[in-house]
Amino acid sequence: MDENGQRRRPLLSGESRSESSRDDAVMAGPRKHAPLDPERGRAVAAELKARGAKKILIRAAEQGYITELACKMPECFCPEELGGATYFEPVTAALSDWMPTHEHSPVSKQDGGKEAVDNTILAHRLCNRIDYSIRVGRSHRRDLERIRKAREEAIARNKQEPGRDD
């Protein structure tokens, strides 16, 4: 249980809990950005474009709102064995758990947030889904099982790669 008496999901082995909350950002009012960095953002935009990301993510990067190819959800669930927050798979019809997705932040879509470059963060599809499930009280047990399987598959794959010291 957290300080508000809410149930918290159990952590998977190797995970740590981020103490930041989307609600903290919303309650604090408008987000104060670091100075925009379109130069760094253009490099990220090229990577997002190559992965087939949504146009809003590419525009946000081009304008300097997204300057790092990394999941910026309050808690990233991508296993470190895959590459963690900076690991993204291309967008395909199969809709990978680790493909780049748009998340409305700091004002969530549920709270009236609009799809705009200054209300955009980059997220893994599964991290986005779990964050929503937690906020609305929906079970995400099967999603946590998918993370466990992804971690195990990555560990097995990493052991098979020559030249790895793991």
N, C-alpha and C positions, 0 to 999 in steps of 0.2 A: 504494500500500500504506500502511496505517496503522502506528502504532507497535507493533501486535501481529502484523504481517505479514499482516493480512487485506486482501483486495482491497476497494477503495472504488469505487463507481460514479462515472463521469465526471459533472461538473457540466454542466448546460445553460447556454447563454449567459445571463448576467444573474443566475445563482444564486450563493449563497454557502453555505458549509458550516457547519452548526452543530456545535460541538465537544461539546455535551452528549450524554449517552448515557442511554438508559433503564436500562441496567445500572448506571450510577453511582447512580441513584436507588434501585434495588433493593438494591444493596450497602450503601448508607448506612443502611438500615433504615427505620423508619416515617417517612413524610413529615411534616415540620413545616409546618403551614399558617400563613399569615398569619392574623390574626384574621378569622373569618368575617364576611361583609358581606351579609346577607340583603337589605338595601335595594337595593344595586347588583345583586344577584343576581335580584331580582324583575323588574327591567327586562329583563335578559337572558332570563329565563324566558319573559316575554311574547313576545320576539322568536323564541325557539326554538319556542314553541307555535305561533306564526303560520307558521313554516316546516315544521311537522309533525314535529318532532324526537321521539325516543323519550322516554318518561316519565322514565327515569332521569336524562337530561340536564336535563329541566325541574325535577325534584325537587332535583338537585344545585345548580342555579342558585337556586331558591327558598330553599334553606337556606344560600346564600352560598358554596358551594364553587366555583361557576363565576360569575365576576363580570365577565367580558368575553366578548363574542361574537367569539372568535378561536380559530383552530386552535392547540392547545398541544402538538402532537407535537414530539419532539426536533428534527425538521426538517420545515417546512411547504413543500410543493412548489407551492402555488397561485401562478400567475404574478401578479406585481405589476400587470401590465396588466389583469387581471381585478379586482383589489382585494386580492390577497395573503391573508394569514392571516385577515383580517376579512370576506372575501367568502364568503357561503354562499347556495346555491340552495335552494329549497323541496324537501322530500322528495316524490318522485313515484314512480309505478310504474316509471319508466325508470331510477331509481337513479343520479342524477347523480354525477359524480366529486366535485363540490364541495358535496354535501349534508352536513348535520351528522350525525356518528356518535359513538357512545360508544366510548371506549377505556379499558380497564382500566389504571389507573396510580395509584400507582407499582408495584403488583404486577400483572404481566400475567396474562391468563387462562391462558396457557401455563404460567406458574409458580404457578398455583393461586389467582390473584386472583379475588375475587368481585365481582359486580355490586352495588356499593354507592355511595352518594353520596360517601363519602370515598375511593373508589378509582376516581374518574371524572375524565376530562378530555375536552374537546370536541375533535373532530378532523374534518377533511375525510375523506370516504370514501376518496379516492385516497391521501391522505397516510397514513392508517391501513393501507391495503393495502400500500403500498410499504415502510413501516416493518416490517411483518410479513415481507415478502419478504426484506428485508435481513437481519433477525434469523435466519431459517431457511435462508438461502442460496439462495432461489428466484430465478429470473430475473425481472427487472422491466423489461426492455428495452421491451416494448410499452407499459407504463405511462408510461415516460419519453417515448415517442413521443406518447402522448395529451396529455401536458403541453405538448410542443412545439407540437402542433396547436392546443391551447387558447390558447396564447400568441399564435400567429400570427393566429388568428381574432379575438382581443381587440384586437390591434394594428390589424387591418384595420377592425374595427368602430369603434374609437376615432378613426381617421382620418376616417371618414365622418360622425361626429357634429359638427354645427355648434357653433362656439364653443370648440372644443378647440384648445389651442396646441401639442399634441404633434407 
